[in-house]
Amino acid sequence: MRTGVRAAIWIWALLGASVTAEAQSARAYLSQGQVAVGRQFVLNLEVTGVQQFDQDPAAPDLTFASYLGSGSSTSMQIANGRTAMSLTIQYRYQATSEGTFEIGPLEVRAAGQTLTTDPLSITVSNAHTPTAGGATDGGIAPEDLFLTASPSATRVFVNQAVVIEYRIFTRVDVEGYDITRQPGTAGFWVEELGGPTGQVEQVVRDGVAYASAVVRRVALYPTGAGTRTLDPLTVETQVRVQQRGRSVFGDPFGDPFGSVFGGGLFGRRVPVVVGSEPLEVEVLPLPTGAPASFSGLVGTLDVEASLDQTTAEINDALTYRLSVSGTGNIRTLPELELAFPNSLEVYPPDVTEQIEPTPDGIRGSKTFEYVLVPRAPGTITLPRVELSYLDAETGTFATAETDLITLTVTGDPTETPAGGGGRRRTGVDLERQDIRFIRIARPTFHTRGGSLFGSFWFWAVAVLPLFALAGAVALRRHEDRLQGDVGYARRRRASRVAKQRLAQAESLRSPSQHREFYAEVGRALQGFLGDKLNIAEAGMLRDEVRARLDGRNVPADLVDSYLGCLEDCDRQRFAPTSPDDGAMHAFLTRAEQAMTELDEAL
């Protein structure tokens, strides 16, 4: 076998040395002249007589098709003792418009000259075009490798979940894949469902057995009525192709030499780009006649209220807990306006969320904890809390409500509150008035006759109330602005929330949890950007973000670095392999630095 390998390498070296100069030429051809709307086709650019391009040609911009990606290949041909090299670039597109279109001449620079191809014509129709026999990059037929997008529904109400599962099907040897383009989500609130992605299973589809894996699972909640179109999701795969065939010399050296040229030595990985078909979702407006307590949520809700104790004294601090749980977009549930009695002093609630993905979207709970302080004795009845929602299955509104809670308050209303919420005494009792301790320490003497106005402590005590008053005014203005100016409040909290999310990501930093790690870092980056620019995180568009940052004179390289971190998060969440701990730590440091630099620039 080693003799056959050495002979193959020696003969191949002679071939490489005998390559003769050929006239350069370029031609363009299509994988098929007719294609259906939503199907893919390949535009091939072949250049003969060169071994490399002077400048990589750009992908043609076709108005009737979406660009998915490209691949390249090199071939060698021997005829009449002459050896010719050729380079081929395959541009993959997905047809989007019906009609007959012309693809203009393509230009490429190679060997110091500009080569031009002839124009091409292609017909795009609504009718299904058979793909049997048509080949994708590397000779892979479309029916052997494709990507599907399966929505849970195509007709939903506003704020009703549309769960989309992107799944890859293959009958060839796929060694890995990478998401190269995700569909835009303008007009949707996006929740990544995660779950088991990348796990290969055997699936029978239309009577054909495939190896299949989930690439991405996402829940989209539309924010407005109308027809929404989701662009294709594009995946670049690495396909192992075995070049089997006879040797260029027939087979004079026997099987060992033929096995070198026809088997694993020349098996290669070919990049093949596949994309899902675009999806249309019809979003219906919410029905009329919604109750006054309608929360805007579509799904199911359950509301519970509790008080940590039902008997208390005046000025005791109580905890009132209101928990809303169910299915639907729980995150968008606003703070409820509760009608507490006037005898209770109420503090702003502390809000916590517990969200988990399900096959039908997300479910979870949102809890509001209020601190209540009774200021008068008596029996206080906390009213029922009503919360209405839309049941998507029936298309009707339903209402969930809590039970009545009775609180008994005792105590003297003339007593003032103490620091810890307990009772404070009105005086100090002096005991044993007849016994006083004899002072034995050395006394301190003070100079008499000095000027009071020359004392430091006099001026300190005199000026201190002015500083305290100024501080109180500034603090009050700050609190008023936090309540009235949403943008100011979001900017103030941006750094604190981002640090909390990065700390959560640090706790997830392990190769086994790399998807959760990059998802949390992505939420920190996107949330920080949304808070700083006062834009909604849901449906955030990169072009809009770039325009806003350019308008605020943020350097372009900083913008590219920040958006690059976001793109890396999206890419790593769906990567088939797990990064090591060092790479995750370096990326976390990079994300923190990007936030710090953006904060300084803004």
Phi, psi and omega in degrees: 000319180296325178296317178298320180295316180296322179294320179297316181295321181295314179296320180295326177293321177296321178299313181298327181283340185258012178294123181260156182290130178242155177294137181281140177209158181225142175216154178238141177210157183256152176292336178199145182274347179224136184216152178272155177300132181091348179268166184256152173215164184239129173260116184260133174243111184248129178239124183254144176091011179227157177252347177199161179269147172291326180212131181298125180289145179277152179293133179298143178267107182257125183287341185256006183211153177262133179283130182255323182162183183216162174216170181218157178210157179235140180223159179228134179235143179236123179215127178055039178077007180248137181248130182235137177258150175216145177245138181229131174248130179254117176261122183260133181229163173235121184293136182236340183232145181272144178141182176253127188231153177249133175260117185294173180300142176258141180245142179214141178259124180207142179055035176078010179222162180261123180253142183233140178262168175279153178292159180234161177232141179219145180247128178247124183232165177280340181289147179290131180256122180302140182249001180298131181092337176283148186237150174263194180303140177072016179078018180271122180288148182301326181284352179267344181206115180205168184235136180240154174236115185248108178275149176289334178198152177246003179219106187224168173273166173301133179071017173262140187289136167243108181269123181244127177248118176265123186228138178258138177240137182211146170241012178241174184276097178264121183266347179174166179212161180213131179287119182262335178208129177257146180294146176294147183238032177296133181089008180227146165269126190252133174230117176285126182271340178062234181081190183286098175250148180085356179276122185277136176220158179270125183229138175259121182233121181053039178079005181244135180276131179230154162271129188224151178210146176281125180271319182203144175227124187219147175250126180248130178247107182295141182259356180205159182282159180127179179269125181248135178248125178260125180292164180294152168266133186247135180232133173259121181254160174248110185254130176276117182248127177262122179271100181253139180166183182277156176292154179296344178257022188080239175206056185285341184263004179087185187295322181302316181289319179296327179293331178292315183279335186257353187243227193291338183298324181255011169294135186221160177267127181245127176285126180235126182259129176232152181220152177280166177278150178295151182242145174244131180238125177268119183256119181271145174290158179294144179299154178281167179080030180291142177296161181296334181268014181294128185269350186089357183273139177247117183156229175224146182225151172222134185239132177227143178230144179210155177237135186295337174205145184260357173231136182203165175260165178303138177074006172284142178271127180243154178247118177255121185247123177244119183243127177245122181227159179150199179251156182118185183279076185299329184300328184277000181295121183280170174292132185279148176266106184259139182265081177282149177298154183293340181282358179250133171269124189245133177256154180304147187281156169261121188254131176231150180234147171225106186242138176220142179282150175224166177300339182257009182135224178236151173222164181164203183215155176228123187245133177246121179248118180253143171262121181247137178233110178289137181246001180213146180283163178131187178259122183246130178253119176276124187290165175293149175251122180253140179217118182260154180212167179259122175277110186294329183292321181262343182072020181239162179272144176228159184230133173249143182216159179267171175273163175289144177237128181253131180241129178256122183245129177239168177124173181270120182292347180277347181282143181264155182289145175266171185298324183266013180088356179267192181272147181244134181290153183269352181203179179244124180276126176262123180251153177054062181295339184276352181241121177238144181282136180277124181284122182246356181286159180290128183288158178254130182255145180237146180287134179259153177093359179286163180277133178293324183288345177269001182275136177295320183291332177297311181290327178297315179291325182289323185273335184305316179299327179295316177296321178296319179295316179297319178296321179295319178296315180297319179295321180294318177297322178296316180294319178298320180291325177298322181281330185260339183244101183296317180299317179296317179298319180293320179295323181292325184269353189303309184294319181296315180294320180297319179296321178297317180291323177293326176294321176296320178296322178299323179290340179263005187284092174202148181303328181286342180240032186293330180292315177296323179299308182291329176295320180290319176297320178298318177296323178295315180295314183290320178295319179298317180294317179296319180292319182293324182262356180057052175233156182291138177290326181290130178068025180294127182261134183296322180296319179295319179297316180298318180296319180294318180292322176297323178294339179256019173061034174281131181305142184297323180293327176291320177297315180297321180295317182293311179294330176297322176298318178297318180294323178295324177297313179299320183290317184288333179295334183245013179289140182286341181249157182262131176287160178280171184295326180295320179294321179293320178296319179295322180291322178298318177297320179296319179295317178299317180295320179297319178296316181297315181294322178293322178297318178292323181291330181273000000 
